[in-house]
Amino acid sequence: MSEASVVPDVLATAERWSGEGRRLALATVVETWGSAPRPAGSHLVIDADGNFEGSVSGGCVEGAVVSEALDVIEAGAPKLLEFGVADETAWRVGLSCGGRIRVYVERLG
């Protein structure tokens, strides 16, 4: 099975969910330093009920992004989030090699 058939098309999901009338936010990895689980350009779409598809990192970072996205959906103001940890705590939050990432979260629609 190719990777393309496993990885969801997050933007297509966002378009479909928007067509269903869901209120959405889109999170995008805009910058990485060191080792990061997902490259710049990776997306996560989140609806107002906390449903999501895609990935921007993993572990606790993903949960924090979903939580922030719910705030963005309600308030409408975008957020630029930065996550980074020391190597000794990296595994616990999902950044396995001490990498840092910056994620931009914006409301759609």
C-alpha positions in Angstrom: 0.0 0.0 0.0 1.5 3.4 -1.0 1.8 6.2 1.5 -0.5 8.3 -0.6 -3.3 5.8 0.0 -2.7 5.8 3.8 -2.3 9.6 4.4 -5.7 11.4 4.3 -6.2 14.3 2.0 -6.8 16.9 4.8 -7.7 19.7 2.5 -10.3 17.6 0.7 -11.7 16.6 4.2 -11.8 20.3 5.1 -13.7 21.1 1.9 -16.2 18.2 2.6 -16.7 19.1 6.2 -17.2 22.8 5.3 -19.9 21.7 2.7 -21.6 19.8 5.6 -21.8 23.1 7.5 -19.2 22.3 10.1 -17.3 25.2 11.7 -13.6 24.5 11.1 -10.0 25.4 11.8 -6.9 24.4 9.8 -3.6 23.9 11.5 -0.5 24.0 9.4 3.1 23.2 10.3 4.9 26.4 9.1 8.4 25.8 10.4 10.5 23.0 12.0 13.9 22.9 13.7 15.8 19.7 14.4 13.9 16.5 14.3 10.2 16.9 13.9 7.6 14.2 13.3 5.9 16.0 10.4 7.4 18.3 7.8 6.4 21.9 7.1 3.2 22.0 5.1 1.5 19.2 7.1 -2.1 19.9 8.0 -4.7 19.0 10.7 -8.3 20.0 10.2 -10.5 20.3 13.3 -14.2 20.9 13.6 -16.0 22.7 16.5 -16.9 19.3 18.1 -13.2 18.4 18.4 -13.2 15.9 15.5 -10.0 16.1 13.5 -8.1 14.5 10.6 -4.5 14.8 9.6 -1.4 15.3 11.7 0.9 18.1 12.6 3.1 16.2 15.2 1.7 13.6 17.5 1.6 13.0 21.2 0.7 15.9 23.5 1.4 18.4 20.8 -1.5 17.2 18.6 -3.9 17.4 21.6 -2.7 21.0 22.4 -3.2 22.0 18.8 -6.8 20.6 18.8 -7.5 22.5 22.0 -6.1 25.8 20.6 -8.0 25.2 17.3 -11.3 25.1 19.3 -10.5 28.5 20.7 -9.7 29.8 17.2 -13.0 28.5 15.8 -14.9 30.4 18.6 -12.9 33.6 18.6 -12.0 33.8 14.9 -8.4 35.1 15.6 -5.6 33.0 14.2 -2.8 31.8 16.5 0.8 30.9 15.9 1.9 28.1 18.2 5.4 27.0 19.0 6.3 23.7 20.6 9.8 22.7 21.6 11.3 20.6 24.3 14.6 19.5 25.8 15.9 16.1 24.7 15.2 14.4 28.1 11.4 15.3 27.9 11.0 15.0 24.1 9.5 11.5 24.0 6.8 12.4 26.6 5.3 15.2 24.4 5.8 13.5 21.1 8.9 15.3 19.8 11.3 12.3 19.9 14.6 14.1 19.2 14.2 17.4 20.9 12.9 19.1 17.7 10.7 22.3 17.7 7.8 23.1 15.5 5.7 26.2 14.7 2.0 25.7 13.8 -0.3 28.3 12.4 -4.0 27.8 13.3 -6.7 29.6 11.4 -10.5 29.5 11.2 -11.9 28.5 7.9 -15.0 30.1 6.5 
